[in-house]
Amino acid sequence: MGFLTQISILMLFFVVKVLGQDYEDDYHEYEEEYEEESPVVHLPTFSFMRIAEYGEIYHAYSYECASECFCPSTIPFAMYCDNRKLKVIPYIPAHIRFLYLQFNEIEAVTSKSFVNATGLREINLSYNKIRSSQIDRGVFAKLNNLKALHLQYNKLEEFPSPLPKSLERLILGFNKISKIPGDALANLVNVTMLDLCNNELTDSAFKGRVLGKMKRLMQINLCSNKLKAMPSDLPTSLLYLSLENNSISSIPEGYFTKTPKLTALRMSHNILQEVPYNVFNLSSLIELNLGNNRLTRIFYVSRSLEHLYLQNNDFESMNITLMCPTINPINPNQLTYLRIDQNKLKGPLSTYAYLCFPRIQSIYYGEQKKVQTEVTVTEVYTIHEVAVFPEEE
């Protein structure tokens, strides 16, 4: 290695050392300045939870819960107070959205019950001992975000009102409700499901445009009441109508023209004797239950119908050509299930049924009622008298 090369290497080492010393000095100066600054303040973090049902986001900052109830950490907006032998509604934290108080001994709903929890979405007060007189007027109407209210299996004598406009599901079955105030349903424009089964409602409860104002109503349950006629003025939005176990004797001609979207009609356990031939000619009807009535004449079966229940009526014959006047291979009848047991049929159905209803999977014929030919005493005597008359000469 030459002399010049050695000098060059020494100069290179010198330059590197100088530069390294400058960087170390700068780093120590920056470190001293940083130590003189104020310490970093770490702000608290908040977790979020999206309630998929309502599309809202809340801060999950509170896990406060009534001592009588249970609030799972995985569902921080729900409070479970069911089956606790409670006699009064407990304190409800402000962040609670879903309140479950079923299977208790609660007798009253006061104006102070929900004063701290105005954001409630669902309240379940079923299976309690609440009377209409023990519900403070307007206590539910103040809950502007309430979507579902369950009051079935109580002791209500009247329809609770007023109720919030936000309500979508109202369950009032198994009470003693006998009347509905004229303006009680007027504000319920967003209700899609109304259950009034097993009450004491009569035809007078539905006089006037009571139901017609519920423009979004899709399901109404009126089973096991004291109705003698079809409820008037049903909304066009209706999909499901339950009228089982009443005393309805007839259906007016064209009654369902205002409910073209109807998909299910249940009218078993009434006293229907005859229905208009085309009354069920609805393009959306899928299920029709007319079992346990007194029908004797068959009617037209809509092409869309899939399930037809006619058990325990008084049919002596079933003319398939009246049920299905024409066969359309392109648009065939959709009927898959037919139940006709406990009638007075004397023989099997015509094989034409399988041509008319090509998608039929089951026809439940079952046992039929025994038709006994009764001969009165008067008729016997008449026959005897004719037999002993002497021949005329």
Legacy VTK file of the C-alpha trace (Angstrom):
# vtk DataFile Version 3.0
C-alpha trace
ASCII
DATASET POLYDATA
POINTS 393 float
0.000 0.000 0.000
1.444 3.389 -1.000
2.095 6.372 1.173
-0.699 8.441 -0.431
-3.224 5.697 0.103
-2.477 5.565 3.820
-2.881 9.316 4.125
-6.284 9.110 2.329
-7.562 6.455 4.762
-6.499 8.530 7.770
-8.288 11.599 6.424
-11.488 9.532 5.852
-11.493 8.304 9.476
-11.045 11.865 10.679
-14.034 13.166 8.688
-16.313 10.348 9.917
-15.386 11.012 13.546
-16.105 14.738 13.234
-19.504 14.173 11.640
-20.428 11.569 14.275
-19.473 13.967 17.065
-21.703 16.715 15.567
-24.715 14.327 15.317
-24.206 13.171 18.938
-24.061 16.783 20.169
-27.269 17.671 18.245
-29.079 14.586 19.628
-28.170 15.501 23.245
-29.372 19.076 22.703
-32.746 17.803 21.257
-33.085 15.334 24.156
-32.561 18.120 26.726
-35.210 20.297 25.017
-37.710 17.388 24.908
-37.238 16.684 28.631
-38.062 20.326 29.418
-41.510 20.052 27.659
-44.763 19.142 29.548
-45.623 15.421 29.767
-48.155 14.007 27.274
-51.759 13.806 28.574
-53.485 10.594 27.468
-57.175 11.313 26.834
-59.683 8.576 27.746
-60.831 6.403 24.889
-64.452 5.551 24.201
-65.736 2.366 22.646
-68.642 2.386 20.232
-71.459 -0.036 19.582
-73.774 -0.020 16.616
-77.349 -1.107 17.226
-78.074 -2.827 13.932
-81.836 -2.783 14.408
-82.031 0.993 14.493
-78.779 1.935 12.767
-77.518 4.163 15.573
-74.163 4.501 17.356
-73.862 5.078 21.089
-70.946 5.641 23.479
-70.659 2.563 25.691
-69.503 4.571 28.683
-72.014 3.501 31.329
-72.748 0.121 32.824
-75.145 1.399 35.458
-77.897 -1.075 36.309
-80.783 -1.346 38.765
-79.877 -3.552 41.713
-82.961 -5.721 41.133
-82.043 -6.420 37.514
-79.303 -7.803 35.292
-77.439 -5.819 32.643
-75.046 -8.027 30.642
-71.852 -6.297 29.575
-72.219 -7.795 26.108
-75.580 -6.008 25.714
-74.986 -2.745 27.578
-78.247 -1.131 26.483
-80.548 -3.886 27.795
-81.818 -4.368 31.345
-83.378 -7.704 32.300
-85.783 -7.520 35.247
-88.004 -10.436 34.281
-89.291 -13.013 36.766
-88.048 -11.131 39.864
-91.371 -10.821 41.767
-91.198 -7.054 41.341
-94.245 -5.028 42.369
-93.026 -1.677 41.077
-90.953 -0.619 38.092
-87.339 -0.144 39.265
-85.029 2.779 38.532
-84.044 2.789 34.853
-80.639 4.264 33.895
-80.671 6.829 31.097
-78.645 4.719 28.666
-81.063 1.753 28.695
-82.863 1.156 25.402
-84.409 -2.311 25.926
-86.330 -3.000 29.133
-87.686 -6.443 30.050
-90.115 -6.586 33.004
-92.262 -9.598 32.099
-93.383 -12.243 34.625
-93.587 -9.970 37.669
-96.337 -8.603 39.918
-96.304 -5.004 38.711
-99.694 -3.313 39.109
-99.084 0.270 37.975
-97.185 2.367 35.430
-96.743 5.876 36.817
-95.541 9.090 35.208
-92.229 8.673 37.047
-91.566 5.177 35.726
-89.628 6.233 32.630
-88.718 9.832 33.466
-84.999 9.047 33.420
-85.025 6.776 30.339
-86.709 8.685 27.533
-84.619 6.859 24.927
-86.313 3.478 25.432
-86.890 1.475 22.223
-88.663 -1.587 23.618
-90.640 -2.218 26.807
-91.915 -5.651 27.796
-94.468 -5.517 30.624
-96.293 -8.739 29.742
-97.464 -11.223 32.388
-98.062 -8.664 35.135
-101.148 -7.344 36.975
-101.538 -3.951 35.340
-105.013 -2.402 35.085
-105.962 0.443 32.770
-106.814 2.700 35.698
-103.273 2.255 37.043
-101.548 3.573 33.910
-100.939 7.323 34.145
-102.214 9.077 31.036
-99.475 9.938 28.568
-96.760 7.915 30.301
-95.919 6.054 27.069
-96.576 9.000 24.747
-93.509 10.800 26.111
-91.221 8.045 24.822
-90.651 9.403 21.326
-88.234 6.609 20.347
-90.361 3.664 21.486
-90.700 0.977 18.794
-92.245 -2.016 20.592
-94.624 -2.237 23.564
-95.668 -5.587 25.092
-98.633 -5.536 27.483
-100.150 -8.981 26.877
-101.390 -11.088 29.797
-102.364 -8.211 32.080
-105.737 -6.917 33.317
-106.318 -4.051 30.912
-109.961 -3.061 30.343
-109.294 -0.311 27.805
-106.958 0.309 24.917
-103.963 2.277 26.303
-103.754 5.796 24.908
-102.194 8.059 23.934
-99.211 6.197 22.512
-96.121 7.569 20.721
-96.149 8.011 16.960
-92.872 6.075 16.708
-94.499 2.775 17.786
-94.225 -0.139 15.326
-95.294 -3.225 17.319
-98.127 -3.198 19.857
-98.973 -6.451 21.681
-102.145 -6.328 23.826
-103.399 -9.910 23.708
-104.942 -11.781 26.649
-106.456 -8.809 28.472
-110.035 -7.670 29.047
-110.143 -4.824 26.525
-113.707 -4.181 25.400
-113.478 -0.783 23.723
-111.111 1.329 21.678
-111.440 5.129 21.990
-112.104 6.846 18.675
-108.766 8.651 18.581
-106.646 5.883 20.116
-105.380 4.543 16.784
-105.225 7.826 14.910
-101.628 8.548 15.900
-100.337 5.021 15.271
-99.410 5.608 11.651
-96.180 3.582 11.913
-97.582 0.451 13.571
-97.019 -2.627 11.412
-98.200 -5.296 13.877
-101.207 -5.042 16.234
-102.176 -7.974 18.458
-105.576 -7.808 20.211
-106.315 -11.531 20.474
-108.146 -12.926 23.497
-109.916 -9.773 24.605
-113.592 -8.797 24.825
-113.911 -6.646 21.710
-117.272 -6.387 19.932
-118.208 -5.000 16.510
-118.802 -1.531 17.972
-115.084 -1.196 18.739
-114.287 -0.978 15.016
-117.056 1.303 13.785
-115.868 4.194 11.659
-112.406 4.647 10.160
-110.592 3.174 13.139
-108.221 0.785 11.374
-108.086 2.578 8.044
-105.861 5.294 9.499
-103.075 2.803 10.195
-101.483 3.115 6.780
-98.529 0.815 7.503
-100.386 -1.952 9.304
-99.373 -5.359 7.913
-100.637 -7.766 10.585
-103.649 -7.566 12.881
-104.688 -10.329 15.265
-108.306 -10.209 16.459
-108.756 -13.865 17.361
-110.834 -14.967 20.360
-112.977 -11.877 20.784
-116.742 -11.307 20.512
-116.976 -10.224 16.885
-120.068 -11.094 14.848
-119.108 -9.268 11.665
-115.968 -8.604 9.664
-114.089 -5.500 10.908
-114.718 -2.502 8.723
-112.278 -0.352 6.762
-109.114 -2.441 6.791
-105.988 -0.656 5.475
-104.690 -1.521 2.009
-101.278 -2.384 3.475
-102.630 -5.450 5.340
-100.871 -8.786 4.744
-102.122 -10.985 7.601
-105.587 -11.090 9.177
-106.422 -13.336 12.134
-110.111 -13.687 13.116
-110.222 -17.182 14.601
-112.612 -18.118 17.374
-115.238 -15.407 16.958
-118.905 -15.567 15.958
-118.679 -14.239 12.405
-121.478 -15.642 10.229
-120.810 -14.063 6.823
-118.333 -12.220 4.605
-119.716 -9.387 2.429
-119.309 -9.555 -1.345
-116.101 -7.788 -2.405
-114.937 -7.391 1.186
-111.255 -7.961 0.360
-111.040 -5.602 -2.629
-109.448 -2.999 -0.333
-106.775 -5.453 0.827
-105.198 -6.704 -2.426
-101.899 -7.566 -0.696
-103.458 -10.010 1.776
-101.355 -13.199 1.991
-102.868 -15.018 4.986
-106.443 -15.187 6.291
-107.349 -17.264 9.332
-111.050 -17.584 10.176
-111.366 -20.997 11.782
-113.833 -21.565 14.624
-116.519 -19.152 13.456
-120.073 -19.834 12.239
-119.689 -19.220 8.509
-122.374 -21.042 6.507
-121.767 -19.674 3.035
-119.291 -17.275 1.423
-119.503 -15.420 -1.927
-118.046 -17.517 -4.725
-115.282 -15.060 -5.723
-114.626 -13.463 -2.343
-111.175 -15.094 -2.004
-110.020 -14.330 -5.544
-106.905 -12.475 -4.402
-103.664 -12.605 -6.368
-101.456 -12.589 -3.244
-103.362 -14.997 -0.990
-101.177 -17.934 0.108
-102.891 -19.337 3.225
-106.635 -19.654 3.874
-107.958 -21.324 7.014
-111.738 -21.789 7.209
-111.745 -24.901 9.365
-114.371 -25.499 12.051
-117.196 -23.553 10.442
-120.531 -24.607 8.876
-119.720 -24.258 5.186
-121.687 -26.344 2.687
-120.818 -24.760 -0.674
-117.383 -24.578 -2.256
-115.856 -21.381 -3.654
-113.267 -20.254 -6.192
-109.656 -20.991 -5.210
-107.141 -18.318 -6.143
-104.201 -19.476 -8.265
-101.745 -18.106 -5.704
-103.208 -20.128 -2.805
-100.854 -22.782 -1.390
-102.518 -23.971 1.851
-106.280 -24.468 2.201
-107.917 -25.683 5.426
-111.583 -26.754 5.241
-111.732 -29.364 8.013
-114.774 -29.806 10.236
-117.376 -28.136 8.022
-120.568 -29.505 6.466
-119.465 -30.199 2.898
-121.330 -33.204 1.414
-119.569 -32.821 -1.911
-116.640 -30.828 -3.240
-116.922 -29.829 -6.893
-113.354 -29.394 -8.079
-114.467 -27.696 -11.302
-115.971 -24.888 -9.211
-112.758 -24.526 -7.248
-110.716 -24.548 -10.445
-112.810 -23.722 -13.551
-109.853 -23.702 -15.972
-106.427 -25.307 -16.302
-103.531 -23.064 -17.267
-100.202 -24.920 -17.785
-98.328 -21.622 -18.048
-99.808 -20.204 -14.822
-100.885 -23.273 -12.811
-102.564 -23.257 -9.425
-100.052 -23.186 -6.575
-102.093 -25.286 -4.109
-99.867 -27.808 -2.312
-101.907 -28.737 0.786
-105.646 -29.355 1.212
-107.297 -30.502 4.439
-110.910 -31.697 4.253
-111.351 -34.151 7.147
-114.408 -34.106 9.439
-116.875 -33.087 6.738
-119.794 -35.101 5.311
-118.119 -36.246 2.114
-119.377 -39.569 0.817
-116.584 -40.486 -1.533
-113.061 -39.594 -2.654
-112.303 -36.415 -4.537
-112.322 -36.448 -8.311
-108.978 -37.219 -9.945
-109.462 -33.919 -11.776
-108.048 -32.327 -8.607
-104.559 -33.527 -9.556
-104.869 -31.971 -13.008
-106.239 -28.728 -11.701
-103.741 -28.531 -8.835
-100.569 -30.027 -10.363
-98.399 -28.984 -7.401
-100.544 -30.656 -4.771
-98.465 -32.663 -2.302
-101.012 -33.691 0.293
-104.785 -33.995 0.493
-105.770 -34.900 4.035
-109.125 -36.643 3.705
-109.146 -38.225 7.155
-112.347 -39.382 8.840
-115.693 -37.929 7.794
-118.743 -37.192 9.910
-121.332 -39.939 9.906
-124.536 -38.809 8.250
-127.476 -40.575 9.871
-130.799 -40.682 8.063
-133.316 -39.888 10.754
-136.870 -41.241 10.386
-139.410 -39.524 12.596
-142.298 -41.273 14.339
-144.756 -39.378 12.153
-143.128 -40.777 9.006
-143.374 -44.344 10.350
-147.052 -43.978 11.098
-147.708 -42.573 7.645
-146.068 -45.563 5.993
-148.097 -47.948 8.183
-151.357 -46.227 7.356
-150.717 -46.415 3.651
-149.968 -50.128 3.969
-153.283 -51.007 5.652
-155.584 -48.989 3.411
-157.985 -51.345 1.549
-157.818 -51.252 -2.204
-160.581 -49.308 -3.944
-163.031 -51.342 -5.878
LINES 1 394
393 0 1 2 3 4 5 6 7 8 9 10 11 12 13 14 15 16 17 18 19 20 21 22 23 24 25 26 27 28 29 30 31 32 33 34 35 36 37 38 39 40 41 42 43 44 45 46 47 48 49 50 51 52 53 54 55 56 57 58 59 60 61 62 63 64 65 66 67 68 69 70 71 72 73 74 75 76 77 78 79 80 81 82 83 84 85 86 87 88 89 90 91 92 93 94 95 96 97 98 99 100 101 102 103 104 105 106 107 108 109 110 111 112 113 114 115 116 117 118 119 120 121 122 123 124 125 126 127 128 129 130 131 132 133 134 135 136 137 138 139 140 141 142 143 144 145 146 147 148 149 150 151 152 153 154 155 156 157 158 159 160 161 162 163 164 165 166 167 168 169 170 171 172 173 174 175 176 177 178 179 180 181 182 183 184 185 186 187 188 189 190 191 192 193 194 195 196 197 198 199 200 201 202 203 204 205 206 207 208 209 210 211 212 213 214 215 216 217 218 219 220 221 222 223 224 225 226 227 228 229 230 231 232 233 234 235 236 237 238 239 240 241 242 243 244 245 246 247 248 249 250 251 252 253 254 255 256 257 258 259 260 261 262 263 264 265 266 267 268 269 270 271 272 273 274 275 276 277 278 279 280 281 282 283 284 285 286 287 288 289 290 291 292 293 294 295 296 297 298 299 300 301 302 303 304 305 306 307 308 309 310 311 312 313 314 315 316 317 318 319 320 321 322 323 324 325 326 327 328 329 330 331 332 333 334 335 336 337 338 339 340 341 342 343 344 345 346 347 348 349 350 351 352 353 354 355 356 357 358 359 360 361 362 363 364 365 366 367 368 369 370 371 372 373 374 375 376 377 378 379 380 381 382 383 384 385 386 387 388 389 390 391 392
